[in-house]
Amino acid sequence: MSGYPDELSGHVSASVKGAAASRADARRNRDRILRAARDLVHEPGELKLNAVAKACGIGQGTLYRHFPTREDLLVEVYRHEVDDLVAAAPRLLASHPPVAALAAWFDRVAGYARVKRDVFAAVEAATWRDLAAHSLGPIGEAVELLLAAGRSAGSIRADAEARDVIVLISWLSRLDDTELDSRGPRLLAILVDGLRAPGGIVTGSG
């Protein structure tokens, strides 16, 4: 028994369900806003909040409740991208051999580099420095997770360190879209081959 009169219990239950539905709706709106902003930040010119609201089909008031300023939105776009990149490492290792997981993760790094480049160009210097400082640790841990799996399997060279990879992939965010599309995949493939254990450079994802 609930301990409440039946009528009051029904009101409480309806209130709880309503609150849960409201939270779920808010999460969906937030996700839609972030996806739209991620796409629009690549467009020429300054990101406009009204353009984001229009792109995801919500009112400007709803957008401002989630992100009061343009910089708030851009910061969250970048943080969301970092979170997705970091979370991808264990998922890929669960379904791929270590070197293949590393190669697939590098494919995601290319997308992250685009977002990093465009967000950092659009926010204040102090903001992007803070974002860079706070993302370095989680990204480094994701890299180390991938490298450690490869070292344990004997497929990644024993002397490879996460910091080596961070330094080598940092140039990606300095490339424009044309060069990132044309040169990025080849350079990342070269990096994967360079990380293989001696004798482990083979055709395919191994």
MIRO-882311 format. One record per residue (C-alpha): residue number from 1; chain; x, y, z. Coordinates in steps of 0.5 Angstrom, whole numbers. Layout:
residues N
   seq   mol      c1      c2      c3
   NUM     A       X       Y       Z
...
end
This chain:
residues 206
   seq   mol      c1      c2      c3
     1     A       0       0       0
     2     A       2       7      -1
     3     A       0      10       5
     4     A      -4      16       1
     5     A     -11      16       0
     6     A     -12      13      -7
     7     A     -14      20     -10
     8     A      -8      23      -7
     9     A      -4      17      -9
    10     A      -6      18     -16
    11     A      -4      25     -16
    12     A       3      24     -14
    13     A       4      18     -19
    14     A       1      23     -25
    15     A       6      28     -22
    16     A      12      24     -22
    17     A      10      21     -29
    18     A      10      28     -31
    19     A      16      31     -28
    20     A      20      25     -32
    21     A      17      26     -38
    22     A      19      33     -38
    23     A      26      31     -36
    24     A      26      27     -42
    25     A      23      32     -46
    26     A      29      37     -44
    27     A      34      32     -45
    28     A      32      31     -52
    29     A      32      38     -54
    30     A      39      39     -51
    31     A      41      33     -55
    32     A      38      36     -61
    33     A      41      43     -60
    34     A      48      40     -59
    35     A      47      36     -66
    36     A      45      42     -69
    37     A      50      47     -67
    38     A      56      42     -68
    39     A      53      42     -75
    40     A      53      49     -76
    41     A      59      51     -73
    42     A      63      49     -79
    43     A      59      54     -83
    44     A      62      61     -85
    45     A      61      66     -80
    46     A      59      67     -73
    47     A      54      62     -70
    48     A      48      65     -69
    49     A      43      62     -63
    50     A      37      63     -67
    51     A      40      59     -73
    52     A      41      54     -68
    53     A      34      54     -66
    54     A      31      54     -73
    55     A      35      48     -75
    56     A      33      44     -69
    57     A      26      46     -69
    58     A      25      49     -62
    59     A      23      56     -60
    60     A      29      61     -58
    61     A      26      61     -51
    62     A      28      54     -50
    63     A      35      54     -53
    64     A      36      60     -48
    65     A      34      56     -42
    66     A      39      51     -44
    67     A      45      55     -46
    68     A      44      63     -44
    69     A      50      65     -49
    70     A      53      63     -55
    71     A      60      61     -51
    72     A      56      57     -47
    73     A      53      53     -53
    74     A      60      52     -56
    75     A      63      50     -50
    76     A      58      44     -49
    77     A      59      42     -56
    78     A      66      41     -55
    79     A      65      38     -48
    80     A      60      33     -51
    81     A      65      32     -57
    82     A      70      30     -52
    83     A      66      25     -48
    84     A      64      22     -54
    85     A      71      21     -56
    86     A      73      18     -50
    87     A      67      14     -49
    88     A      68      10     -56
    89     A      75       7     -54
    90     A      72       2     -49
    91     A      67       1     -54
    92     A      71      -1     -60
    93     A      76      -5     -56
    94     A      70      -9     -54
    95     A      68     -11     -61
    96     A      75     -10     -65
    97     A      82     -13     -64
    98     A      87      -7     -61
    99     A      90      -5     -67
   100     A      83      -5     -71
   101     A      80      -1     -65
   102     A      86       4     -65
   103     A      85       5     -72
   104     A      77       6     -72
   105     A      78      11     -66
   106     A      83      15     -70
   107     A      77      16     -75
   108     A      73      19     -70
   109     A      79      23     -68
   110     A      79      27     -75
   111     A      71      29     -73
   112     A      73      31     -66
   113     A      79      35     -69
   114     A      74      39     -74
   115     A      70      41     -68
   116     A      76      43     -64
   117     A      78      47     -69
   118     A      72      51     -70
   119     A      70      52     -63
   120     A      77      54     -61
   121     A      76      59     -67
   122     A      70      62     -64
   123     A      71      63     -57
   124     A      75      67     -53
   125     A      82      65     -52
   126     A      82      64     -44
   127     A      76      59     -46
   128     A      79      55     -51
   129     A      85      54     -46
   130     A      81      52     -41
   131     A      78      47     -45
   132     A      84      44     -48
   133     A      87      44     -41
   134     A      81      40     -38
   135     A      80      35     -44
   136     A      88      33     -45
   137     A      87      28     -39
   138     A      81      24     -41
   139     A      83      24     -48
   140     A      90      22     -46
   141     A      87      16     -42
   142     A      83      14     -48
   143     A      89      13     -52
   144     A      93      10     -46
   145     A      87       5     -46
   146     A      88       3     -53
   147     A      95       3     -53
   148     A      95      -2     -47
   149     A      91      -7     -50
   150     A      95      -7     -56
   151     A     101      -8     -52
   152     A      98     -13     -48
   153     A      96     -17     -54
   154     A     103     -16     -57
   155     A     101     -12     -63
   156     A     103      -5     -61
   157     A     110      -3     -60
   158     A     112      -3     -52
   159     A     115       4     -52
   160     A     109       7     -55
   161     A     106      12     -50
   162     A      99      16     -50
   163     A     103      23     -50
   164     A     107      21     -57
   165     A     100      20     -60
   166     A      97      26     -57
   167     A     103      30     -60
   168     A     102      27     -67
   169     A      95      28     -68
   170     A      95      35     -65
   171     A      96      38     -72
   172     A      89      35     -75
   173     A      86      41     -72
   174     A      90      46     -76
   175     A      88      43     -82
   176     A      82      46     -86
   177     A      77      41     -89
   178     A      80      40     -96
   179     A      86      38     -93
   180     A      83      34     -87
   181     A      79      30     -92
   182     A      85      29     -97
   183     A      91      28     -93
   184     A      88      26     -86
   185     A      86      19     -87
   186     A      93      17     -90
   187     A      97      20     -85
   188     A      93      17     -79
   189     A      94      10     -83
   190     A     101      12     -83
   191     A     101      13     -75
   192     A      97       6     -74
   193     A     103       3     -78
   194     A     108       6     -74
   195     A     105       4     -67
   196     A     105      -3     -69
   197     A     110      -8     -66
   198     A     116     -10     -70
   199     A     114     -15     -75
   200     A     106     -13     -74
   201     A     106      -8     -80
   202     A     101     -12     -84
   203     A      95     -10     -89
   204     A      89      -9     -86
   205     A      86      -8     -79
   206     A      90     -14     -76
end
